[in-house]
Amino acid sequence: MSDTIERIKCLIIGSGPAGYTAAIYAARADLKPVMYTGMQMGGQLTTTTEVDNFPGYPNGTDGTAMMEDLKNQAERFGTEVRFGMVTKIDFSEEIGGIHKVTVDDSIQIEANTVIISTGATAKYLGLESEQRLIGGGVSACATCDGFFYKGQDVVVVGAGDTAAEEATYLANICNKVTVLVRKDYMRASKAMQHRVEKTKNIEVKFNTEIDEVLGDNVVEGVRAVNNVTGEKEVINVTGVFIAIGHKPNTEIFKDVLDMDETGYLITKGKSTKTNLPGIFAAGDVQDKEYRQAVTAAGTGCMAALDAERYLGSLN
């Protein structure tokens, strides 16, 4: 543990669209923000090869390249971007209190404000072939990547409302959508199930799981297995959408910040304020509804403005 304690106005935990946008606004407000990126610099978007729906990129862009652009913009205004992981927190409950954070079990930071933008991690099946083809046809976001499969056949894995929504969204774009459900029923709401049933180009296969995603560099199909009969079949598709949920990266804030039952941070009203003064949350860590780069960036802006106003109110 370092004996030196660094005192700063604004600490940003996590990168990605929310963190980098918060950094741009905080730096321009002269808050001299310091960002610790976490282990995945740039967040989830760095696993996406093409981003076609972020404003300002008429020809689309690469996810990693876009995050590098945002990082460079944040640094241009004076943000100090550091690679590191927050390992311990000691947040104050007092208005104007100092929030203490430990990074990599050794670096000690004291901050007047903290913006949390640690994001959420998509849940995957854990297959080697699936992990290898993430960005090559395997995706966890239909609204992000569905456009690239226009007129093609795809598979959606999942049984809840998210899977049903992704399937019906893709059905408007793709030739055929096959939904693979592990059990003999869907967990989605009845309204969503009815929507799936009424969509002609959606086929639901129950008691069915992916045994392997097929393809060397891009998805060429899946080998599915009926978990009751053991029968296997190859489904020829070019896209595989995993819709089994997300896990917010909030474990370190448990029992400190208010969360919902699934671990998403709860913010007050239309603000990014958490239950503790001077602590703000932006991006997917507090948004389980939209989970888009552009909405994450919007809340990053809000968090920086909220932090600036909070500090202003202390004078």
C-alpha positions as CSV (number, residue, x, y, z in Angstrom):
1,M,0.0,0.0,0.0
2,S,1.4,3.4,-1.0
3,D,1.9,6.0,1.8
4,T,1.0,8.8,-0.7
5,I,-2.6,9.8,-0.9
6,E,-3.6,11.7,-4.1
7,R,-6.4,14.3,-3.7
8,I,-8.5,15.1,-6.7
9,K,-11.8,16.8,-7.6
10,C,-13.3,14.2,-9.8
11,L,-12.6,10.5,-10.1
12,I,-14.1,8.5,-13.0
13,I,-14.3,4.7,-12.5
14,G,-14.6,2.9,-15.8
15,S,-14.2,3.9,-19.4
16,G,-16.5,3.3,-22.4
17,P,-18.8,5.9,-23.9
18,A,-20.2,7.0,-20.5
19,G,-16.8,7.3,-18.8
20,Y,-15.1,9.1,-21.7
21,T,-18.0,11.5,-22.3
22,A,-18.1,12.3,-18.5
23,A,-14.4,12.9,-18.8
24,I,-14.7,15.3,-21.7
25,Y,-17.4,17.4,-19.9
26,A,-15.6,17.3,-16.5
27,A,-12.3,18.3,-18.0
28,R,-13.9,21.2,-19.9
29,A,-15.5,22.3,-16.5
30,D,-11.9,22.4,-15.1
31,L,-12.6,19.5,-12.7
32,K,-9.3,17.9,-13.7
33,P,-10.7,14.4,-13.8
34,V,-8.7,11.3,-13.3
35,M,-10.0,8.1,-14.9
36,Y,-9.2,4.5,-14.1
37,T,-10.3,2.5,-17.1
38,G,-10.7,-1.0,-15.5
39,M,-9.3,-4.1,-17.2
40,Q,-11.2,-3.6,-20.5
41,M,-10.1,-0.2,-21.6
42,G,-13.0,1.2,-23.7
43,G,-15.6,-1.2,-22.3
44,Q,-17.9,-3.6,-24.2
45,L,-17.8,-1.6,-27.4
46,T,-14.2,-2.7,-28.0
47,T,-15.6,-6.2,-28.7
48,T,-17.7,-4.9,-31.5
49,T,-16.1,-4.7,-34.9
50,E,-18.5,-2.3,-36.6
51,V,-20.5,0.5,-35.1
52,D,-23.0,1.9,-37.5
53,N,-25.5,3.7,-35.2
54,F,-23.5,6.2,-33.3
55,P,-24.1,9.8,-34.6
56,G,-21.3,11.5,-36.4
57,Y,-19.9,8.5,-38.3
58,P,-21.7,8.5,-41.6
59,N,-19.7,5.5,-42.9
60,G,-19.7,3.6,-39.6
61,T,-16.6,2.9,-37.5
62,D,-14.8,0.3,-35.6
63,G,-15.7,0.0,-31.9
64,T,-12.1,0.0,-30.7
65,A,-11.3,3.0,-33.0
66,M,-14.3,4.9,-31.7
67,M,-13.3,4.4,-28.1
68,E,-9.8,5.6,-29.0
69,D,-11.3,8.7,-30.5
70,L,-13.2,9.4,-27.3
71,K,-10.2,8.7,-25.1
72,N,-8.1,11.1,-27.2
73,Q,-10.8,13.8,-27.0
74,A,-11.0,13.4,-23.2
75,E,-7.2,13.6,-22.9
76,R,-7.1,16.7,-25.2
77,F,-9.0,18.6,-22.5
78,G,-6.8,17.4,-19.7
79,T,-8.3,14.1,-18.5
80,E,-5.6,11.9,-17.0
81,V,-6.5,8.4,-18.2
82,R,-4.9,5.5,-16.3
83,F,-5.1,1.8,-16.6
84,G,-6.1,0.2,-13.3
85,M,-8.8,-1.4,-11.3
86,V,-10.6,0.0,-8.2
87,T,-10.2,-2.7,-5.5
88,K,-11.6,-1.0,-2.4
89,I,-14.0,1.9,-1.7
90,D,-14.8,4.0,1.4
91,F,-17.5,6.5,0.3
92,S,-18.5,9.3,2.6
93,E,-22.2,9.8,3.6
94,E,-21.7,13.5,4.3
95,I,-22.4,16.3,1.9
96,G,-19.0,17.7,1.0
97,G,-17.4,14.5,2.3
98,I,-14.2,13.0,0.9
99,H,-14.6,9.7,-0.9
100,K,-11.6,7.3,-0.5
101,V,-10.7,4.7,-3.2
102,T,-7.9,2.2,-3.5
103,V,-6.7,1.2,-7.0
104,D,-4.9,-2.1,-7.6
105,D,-4.7,-2.7,-3.9
106,S,-1.9,0.0,-3.6
107,I,-2.8,3.4,-4.9
108,Q,-4.9,5.6,-2.6
109,I,-7.1,8.3,-4.0
110,E,-9.3,10.9,-2.2
111,A,-12.0,12.5,-4.4
112,N,-14.6,15.2,-3.9
113,T,-16.8,13.5,-6.6
114,V,-16.9,10.1,-8.1
115,I,-18.5,9.1,-11.4
116,I,-19.1,5.4,-11.8
117,S,-19.2,4.1,-15.4
118,T,-18.2,0.5,-14.9
119,G,-20.8,-0.8,-17.3
120,A,-22.4,-4.2,-17.5
121,T,-21.1,-7.4,-18.9
122,A,-23.2,-9.5,-21.3
123,K,-23.7,-13.1,-20.2
124,Y,-22.5,-15.6,-22.7
125,L,-22.9,-19.4,-22.9
126,G,-19.2,-20.0,-22.3
127,L,-18.5,-22.1,-25.4
128,E,-15.0,-21.8,-26.8
129,S,-16.4,-21.5,-30.4
130,E,-18.8,-18.8,-29.2
131,Q,-16.1,-16.7,-27.5
132,R,-13.8,-17.1,-30.6
133,L,-16.5,-15.7,-32.9
134,I,-17.6,-12.7,-30.8
135,G,-17.4,-9.9,-33.3
136,G,-17.5,-12.4,-36.2
137,G,-21.2,-13.1,-36.1
138,V,-21.7,-13.7,-32.4
139,S,-23.3,-10.7,-30.7
140,A,-25.2,-9.8,-27.5
141,C,-27.0,-6.8,-28.9
142,A,-29.5,-7.0,-31.8
143,T,-30.1,-3.3,-32.0
144,C,-26.4,-2.8,-32.3
145,D,-25.5,-5.4,-34.8
146,G,-28.8,-6.6,-36.4
147,F,-28.5,-4.4,-39.4
148,F,-25.5,-6.3,-40.7
149,Y,-27.6,-9.4,-41.1
150,K,-30.3,-7.9,-43.3
151,G,-32.0,-10.6,-45.3
152,Q,-30.0,-13.4,-43.7
153,D,-30.9,-16.2,-41.2
154,V,-30.0,-15.8,-37.6
155,V,-30.3,-17.5,-34.2
156,V,-31.4,-16.0,-30.9
157,V,-30.6,-17.8,-27.7
158,G,-32.8,-17.0,-24.7
159,A,-36.3,-17.3,-23.2
160,G,-37.1,-14.1,-21.5
161,D,-38.4,-10.7,-22.6
162,T,-35.0,-9.6,-23.9
163,A,-34.8,-12.7,-26.2
164,A,-38.4,-12.1,-27.4
165,E,-37.7,-8.4,-28.1
166,E,-34.4,-9.2,-29.9
167,A,-36.2,-11.9,-32.0
168,T,-39.0,-9.6,-33.1
169,Y,-36.6,-6.8,-33.8
170,L,-34.5,-9.1,-35.9
171,A,-37.5,-10.5,-37.7
172,N,-38.1,-7.1,-39.3
173,I,-34.6,-7.2,-40.8
174,C,-33.7,-10.8,-41.3
175,N,-35.0,-13.6,-43.5
176,K,-35.6,-16.0,-40.7
177,V,-35.0,-16.0,-36.9
178,T,-34.7,-19.2,-35.0
179,V,-35.1,-18.9,-31.2
180,L,-33.5,-21.6,-29.1
181,V,-35.1,-22.1,-25.7
182,R,-33.3,-24.3,-23.1
183,K,-36.5,-25.4,-21.4
184,D,-39.9,-26.4,-22.7
185,Y,-41.4,-22.9,-22.1
186,M,-40.5,-19.2,-22.5
187,R,-40.1,-17.0,-19.4
188,A,-41.1,-13.9,-21.4
189,S,-44.3,-12.1,-20.6
190,K,-47.4,-13.4,-22.3
191,A,-47.6,-10.3,-24.4
192,M,-44.1,-10.8,-25.7
193,Q,-44.7,-14.5,-26.3
194,H,-47.8,-13.7,-28.3
195,R,-45.8,-11.2,-30.4
196,V,-43.2,-14.0,-31.1
197,E,-45.9,-16.5,-32.0
198,K,-47.6,-14.1,-34.4
199,T,-44.4,-13.3,-36.3
200,K,-44.3,-15.6,-39.3
201,N,-40.5,-15.7,-39.8
202,I,-39.7,-16.6,-36.2
203,E,-39.4,-20.3,-35.3
204,V,-39.0,-21.3,-31.6
205,K,-37.2,-24.6,-30.8
206,F,-37.8,-25.7,-27.2
207,N,-35.5,-27.9,-25.1
208,T,-32.7,-26.8,-27.5
209,E,-29.2,-25.6,-26.7
210,I,-26.2,-24.7,-28.8
211,D,-23.6,-27.4,-28.8
212,E,-21.1,-25.5,-31.0
213,V,-21.0,-22.3,-33.1
214,L,-19.7,-23.3,-36.5
215,G,-17.2,-21.3,-38.6
216,D,-13.5,-20.4,-38.6
217,N,-13.4,-16.7,-38.9
218,V,-17.2,-15.9,-39.2
219,V,-20.3,-17.7,-38.1
220,E,-21.5,-20.2,-40.7
221,G,-24.1,-22.0,-38.5
222,V,-24.7,-23.6,-35.1
223,R,-24.9,-27.2,-34.1
224,A,-27.9,-27.5,-31.8
225,V,-28.8,-30.3,-29.5
226,N,-32.2,-31.3,-28.1
227,N,-31.5,-31.7,-24.4
228,V,-34.4,-34.3,-24.0
229,T,-33.8,-36.6,-26.9
230,G,-30.0,-35.8,-27.5
231,E,-30.7,-35.4,-31.2
232,K,-28.4,-32.9,-32.9
233,E,-29.0,-30.7,-35.9
234,V,-27.0,-28.1,-37.9
235,I,-28.8,-24.8,-38.4
236,N,-27.3,-22.7,-41.1
237,V,-27.1,-19.1,-40.0
238,T,-24.7,-16.1,-40.3
239,G,-25.5,-14.5,-36.9
240,V,-25.9,-15.7,-33.4
241,F,-27.5,-13.4,-30.8
242,I,-27.1,-14.3,-27.2
243,A,-29.9,-12.8,-25.1
244,I,-29.6,-14.4,-21.7
245,G,-29.0,-11.2,-19.8
246,H,-26.4,-8.8,-18.6
247,K,-24.5,-8.5,-15.3
248,P,-23.8,-5.0,-14.1
249,N,-20.3,-4.5,-12.8
250,T,-21.3,-3.3,-9.4
251,E,-20.0,-6.0,-7.0
252,I,-17.6,-3.6,-5.3
253,F,-20.5,-1.2,-4.5
254,K,-22.7,-3.8,-2.9
255,D,-24.2,-2.7,0.5
256,V,-22.8,0.8,-0.1
257,L,-24.9,2.1,-3.0
258,D,-28.6,1.5,-3.7
259,M,-29.2,-1.2,-6.4
260,D,-32.1,-3.0,-7.8
261,E,-32.6,-6.8,-7.4
262,T,-30.2,-7.5,-10.3
263,G,-27.4,-5.2,-9.2
264,Y,-28.0,-2.1,-11.4
265,L,-27.3,1.1,-9.6
266,I,-30.4,3.2,-8.8
267,T,-30.2,6.9,-9.7
268,K,-32.6,9.6,-8.5
269,G,-35.2,10.9,-10.9
270,K,-33.8,12.1,-14.2
271,S,-30.4,12.7,-12.7
272,T,-27.3,10.5,-12.3
273,K,-27.2,11.0,-8.5
274,T,-26.9,7.9,-6.3
275,N,-28.0,7.6,-2.7
276,L,-24.7,9.1,-1.5
277,P,-23.8,12.8,-2.1
278,G,-21.0,13.3,-4.6
279,I,-21.4,9.8,-6.1
280,F,-22.9,9.6,-9.6
281,A,-23.6,6.7,-12.0
282,A,-23.6,6.8,-15.8
283,G,-24.0,4.3,-18.6
284,D,-25.0,0.6,-18.6
285,V,-24.2,0.3,-14.9
286,Q,-27.5,2.1,-14.2
287,D,-29.4,1.5,-17.5
288,K,-30.8,-1.9,-18.2
289,E,-33.4,-0.7,-20.6
290,Y,-31.5,0.9,-23.6
291,R,-27.9,-0.2,-23.3
292,Q,-26.7,1.8,-26.3
293,A,-23.4,3.7,-26.8
294,V,-25.3,6.9,-27.5
295,T,-27.5,6.7,-24.4
296,A,-24.4,5.8,-22.3
297,A,-22.6,8.9,-23.6
298,G,-25.7,11.0,-22.8
299,T,-25.7,9.9,-19.2
300,G,-21.9,10.5,-19.0
301,C,-22.6,14.1,-19.9
302,M,-25.3,14.3,-17.3
303,A,-23.0,12.8,-14.6
304,A,-20.3,15.4,-15.3
305,L,-22.8,18.2,-15.1
306,D,-24.3,16.8,-11.9
307,A,-20.8,16.6,-10.4
308,E,-19.9,20.1,-11.4
309,R,-23.2,21.5,-9.9
310,Y,-22.6,19.4,-6.7
311,L,-19.2,21.0,-6.3
312,G,-20.6,24.4,-7.0
313,S,-23.2,24.0,-4.3
314,L,-20.6,23.4,-1.7
315,N,-19.0,26.9,-2.1
